[in-house]
Amino acid sequence: MNHSTRKSDTHSPATPNQNLALPTELLTVRQAAAYAVVSEPTIRRWIASGELPCLRAGRQIRIACDELANFLHKGGSGHRCEN
């Protein structure tokens, strides 16, 4: 078979998605709570209300560290960062 005349495979992973940005660090709910100095139920409440974005894989929840920092910096749910 001449490979130069072969149709390109549309399912080929040869070219990564340029728009896909993976977070550098993912936190568990417990780690996020410790970082934000709040309880785990508070983190879960922020996620459930849609205020704090998260990633889910089955029953596992992960929060991007940069998303949490942005949320807290903007004063999410009344939380204020100390200067």
ABEGO torsion letter per residue (X at the ends): XBAAABBBBAABAABBBAABBBBABBBBAAAAAAAAGBBAAAAAAAAAAGABBBBBBEABBBBBAAAAAAAAAAGBGGBBBBX
